[in-house]
Amino acid sequence: MADINLTYKIIVLELLNKADSKLSNRVIVDFFLEYEYTDYFSAEMAISDLAETKMVDVIETHGSTNYSINDEGKRTLELFSDKINSGIESDIKSYFNKNKLEIREEQEVTSDYSVLSSGGYMVNCKIRDIDKARTIYEVNCVVPTKEQAEAICNNWQAKYEEIYFQFLEGLTV
């Protein structure tokens, strides 16, 4: 059992290593489930173990936890590279090809909020161009309640295109 759990961890490290940027918890678990490597709980345990042992960096935002491989994770991946066979490599490549637009959108469209010391919440919504490493559109606003901050973050994911184009249209007409 320990050997198979090690394999799951190495697969997570390989996914993160092959990714252009950070990956969400959802994307990592989805890979395991889509290719039937293991169940949801075992995939989550592999991710959690890697975070606890500091082999991946954890980036938490509203409604999402993202991971990226760090130097310790890369060294570990090199040591256990024999656990990644050609079938796993092929599945990873296939998964990224099949889901690249969804993964890219998840990386480019972000929202988060933080508590202000003066009271209320600062909400940050952003559209980034990952290829050019620049922000295309960013809006920050202060709201009085956590519920409003969460609603804005949730709605941003669904309505960012509409909001961005209304903004452009409103200022260029």
Summary of the structure (lengths in Angstrom):
residues: 173
radius of gyration: 18.6
end to end distance: 63.8
largest distance: 63.8
contacts: 484
relative contact order: 0.12
helix: 59%
strand: 23%
